[in-house]
Amino acid sequence: MSQEILIPGEDGHLSASLDVADDAYAFLILAHGSGAGKDHDFMTGFASAIVQHRVSVLRFNFPYMDAGKKFPDKA
């Protein structure tokens, strides 16, 4: 089961989901690619599978995704 959290940052916050494994021995921070956020089916499925192997997972959205954009701003 995922817990929704906010990660404070310099320009506001990032939305994140935390999946805690029972008796975890490792912690994975999982970042999405452009065009798909932390709640994409692949991201949630991958996190669920990894948690079964005693690895807790933090998934987060980059700021552009939380701002409703599909792609990051050009450099």
Secondary structure, DSSP 8 states (H G I E B T S, - for coil): -EEEEEEEETTEEEEEEEE--TT-SEEEEEE--TT--TTSHHHHHHHHHHHTTTEEEEEE--HHHHTT-SS----
